[in-house]
Amino acid sequence: MTFFSFVGKDRVFNTPLCEQGIVGFGIGIAVTGATAIAEIQFADYIFPAFDQIVNEAAKYRYRSGDLFNCGSLTIRSPWGCVGHGALYHSQSPEAFFAHCPGIKVFSVM
C-alpha cells in the first residue's frame, strides 16, 4: 500500500526540491483553512526557507489583522546524524525559530 492510496491522492503532493517552495506551498494550504504538513528532508536544509517561516508563516495572522492565519501548518524536519553525511545531516536549528513570535517549536528525541 502506498501513502497516496492510504490517505488519498488529493491530500499528498510532491513538490519541487526547493525548501522555500515547500514551505510556501504549505503556507498557502494552511491559509485556506486546511491542515498542512510540509516536510523538509533534513533540518539542515531548512535555512533557505527561513524567510518563508519567520516573515510569512509566523506573521501572517498579525499582518492580516487576525483575518487569516497559518495555525494549521506543521513543518516537519528531522534532525540529528543519520549515520552518514554528518556535515549536512546533523544540525539542530530549532533555536533559530524558538524565539520567534508566532512559531511553536516541538522537538522529540
Summary of the structure (lengths in Angstrom):
residues: 109
radius of gyration: 14.6
end to end distance: 28.3
largest distance: 45.7
contacts: 268
relative contact order: 0.17
helix: 42%
strand: 7%
